[in-house]
Amino acid sequence: MTAVPQAAVATGAVMFARYAFAPNDLGFCGPAGSTALRSGTEAEIRAAARRFSGAWPYLQVLARLAGVADPLDEQVVASYWHGGGVGARVDPREFGAELLAVIGPQAGPYWAHLTDDLLDEAAPDHAFHVFGVYPWTRLLGRGMDEQPMHVLDSCRIGWGTVVDPGEETARVETRPLVLADGVPALGAPEVRTVAVEHEGHARVPDLAEGDLVALHWGRICDRLTPEQVGDLERSTARQLAATAARLRRTRDGS
């Protein structure tokens, strides 16, 4: 197994590459066919990051409002993927307004929901992007919930505990996303088999039983500290509550 040579690149760039690799490799976001996130230099990762039309505006706006010069500073990148951190310094409505000013003009009719109505739900993290900005939660309740729920559960940053490590796959106890009364929520813990490596490449080699890990698109993308798990738990709970409130208002016509 191989991993990005972390000594060759800045820590913030490495963290961005870890989390962005899976969706980019699957063709969902960022520059097509990019190898920078797998084994690139710092300059190559930075160039690739700027081409993520989703994540990059978050990093730019968050860094500016938090008073951090570099959008790929480790504390900015961690705050975006996990929640908490420097994002706690930022007024969420101010962040949301500045973000929408950047991404709104680029959006087509499919993204007509990107209005000031989203500001009550806004947060400077990936959970807001998945559940608020992306359109998938708006497809729930139409009789075909399986695909939207799969995308939402895969795209959010999940977390869990390794119970059976392996080189190619590992079994991880995690809380899946479920539908509860028509809104997404975290379900009871279950053990899932997830990918450790892809085509011989591992984001997190040398896993051990009990390791806390981050999950993105069915792959382990990072090893977490208890504090980082706490940030993910809080940011996910906050976003799910805000999204559920919006979906119930829409359903009830209020």
N, C-alpha and C positions, 0 to 999 in steps of 0.2 A: 504494500500500500504506500501511496505517496500523499504528501500534503503540501499546501502552499508554503514555501520557505519563509517562515515568519521573520527570521533575522534579516531578510533582505528588504522588508517593507515595513511601513509604519503600522503601529498597532491598530489605529482606527481604520486604515485601509484594509488590513487583514480581517477585521471584524465585519466590515461591509461585505467583503468578498465571501466570507463564510455563509452569511445569511442570504445573499443575493444569488449565490451560485445555482441553487436548485431551480428556482423559477426561470432563471436565464437559460439554464441548460435544457429546460423543458419547452423553451420558446415562448414564455409568457410575458417577459418584460426585459428591457435592456437591449443592447446591441446584439443582433443575430450572430450566432456562431462565435461568440467571444471566448477566447482562451485566457484572457487576462484574469478572470475571477478564479481560475483554476491554478495557474502557476505564473501569474504575471509579476512584473516589477511594480513598485509603488506608482510610478508614472503611468504605467499601463492600466492599473486598477483605477487610478484617479480619472483617467480619460474615459474608461468604461462607465464609471459611476455617474459621470455627467450626462450620459446617454440614457439613464433610467428616468423616463418622463414621470414616473410615479414617485420614487423615493427621493430623487435629487432635489426637487422643490421643497420637500419637507426638511431635508438637511440644511438647505440654504436659509430658509425662513427661520428655522429653529436656532441655527447658529447666530444669525443676526440678532434675533430678539433676546437670546441668552447672553449676548456679548462675547461670543467665541469667534475668533477670526477664521478658523478653518472648518468648513462643513464636514470634513472627514476626521475631525478631532475625535478621539476615542469616546469622550464623554457625550458628544453629540450623537455619534453613531449608536452607542449603547442606549441612550435615551429614546432614540427613534424606534429601535427594534423592541426594546423591553418596556418602555414607559419609565416614568419617574426620572431621577437624575436632574440634569439641567433643565429638562422640560418643566419641572415643577416651578422654575423661576418665571415661566412665561404665562401670560394671561391667555387662556384657551380661546376666547372669542377674538382677541386681537390676532392670535396666530391663525385662526380659521379664516378671518377676513383677508389677511395677507396671502395665505395659501390660495384661496379662491381667486384672488386677483391675478395670481400667476397661472393657475391651471384652468380657470374658467374660460378664458379666451381660446384655449386650445381644444376645448371640448365640443363635441358635436351634439346632435339632438339626442343621442343615446344617454348623454350625461346632463340632461335638462334639470336634474335634481340638484345640481351644484349651485345653490342659491343661499341667501342669508338664512334660510330656514335651517340650514345645517349647523349654524354657529352654536346652538345650544348643545350640540353633540360633539363639537370639535375638541381635539386634543392633538398635541404635537408628536403622535406616535403611530406605529404601523397598525395598531388595532383600529384606530379611527379610519385609516385608509381602507382597510378590509371591510369593515362593517358600515361605515358612513359614506365614504367617497365612492367606492366600487358599487355597482348597481345590484349586486347579487341579493342583498337582503330584500330588495324591492320585488324580487321574483318569487318570494315565499308566499304560500297561501293561495297559489294558483293551480294546485292539483299536481304539480310536478316538482316537489321539494327536494328530491334526491340529489339532482345535479347542483343546485345552488348550495345545499348544505355540504356537499363534498368539497366544493371550491372554497367555501368559507372556512371549513375545518382545516383544509390543506394549506391555505394561504396565510391564515393567522399564525403567529409564532406560538406553538404549543410548548409544553414542558413536561418532564416526567423523570422517573427514576429507573435506571437500568437494573433489571432483575436477572437478565441472562445475556451477558456480553458475547459478541462474536466478531469475526473479522468482516464478513459481508453483510450480515444482518444482526440485530440485537432485539431482545424483547424488553419493552419499556412499559412500566406502569404509568398511565397518563389519564387525564380526564378528557373524553371526547366531547365534541360539540353535538348537542341534541336539540330537537324541537320540543319545547315545553309550552303548552297552551298557544302554539302557533308562533312562538318567538324563539330565537336561538339562545341556548343556555349551556352551561357545562354540566355534563352528566356525571354519573358515578365513575370512580376509577376503574379502568380495565387494562389488561395487558395487551399491547399491540406489537407486532413484528414490524420493525422499520429498518430502512437501509442504512448501513454504516458507510459503505463505499459504493462508488459508481464508476464502472470501467477501471477498476484498480485504484481509484482515488478516494481517500477518506478525508473528510473535514476534521474529524476527531478520532485519531488513532488511539490505540491502547486503552480502550474502554475497560472499566472495571465494574463489578457489581456494586450498586449503591451510588454510582455517579449520577449527578443531576445534569440533564441535557436539554437542549432546545431542539424543537422539531419544526421543520419547514418542508412542505410538500413531500411528506413521507420519508424524509431523510433526517438523520441527526446532523445538525449543523454547528453545534457549539457545546462546550462543557460549561455549566453554570455554577455560580456561587449561590448560597441560600439567599443572599440579598437580591441577586438578579431574579431568582424565582419569585421573591416577594414583589418586585417591581412588575413582573409579568402578571402575577395573580391580580394585583390591584388595578393595573391598566386594563386588563381584560374584563374584570368585573365591572369597572366603571363604564367601559364602552358597551358591554352587553346590556347593562341597565338602561343606558341612554338610547340604544338602538331599540330595545324592547318597548320603551315608552313611546318612541316615534311610530313603531309598527302598530301598537295598540291604538294610538290616536288616529292613524290612517284607517285601520280596520273599523273603528267605532264612528268614523266620520266626524271627529271633533278636532 
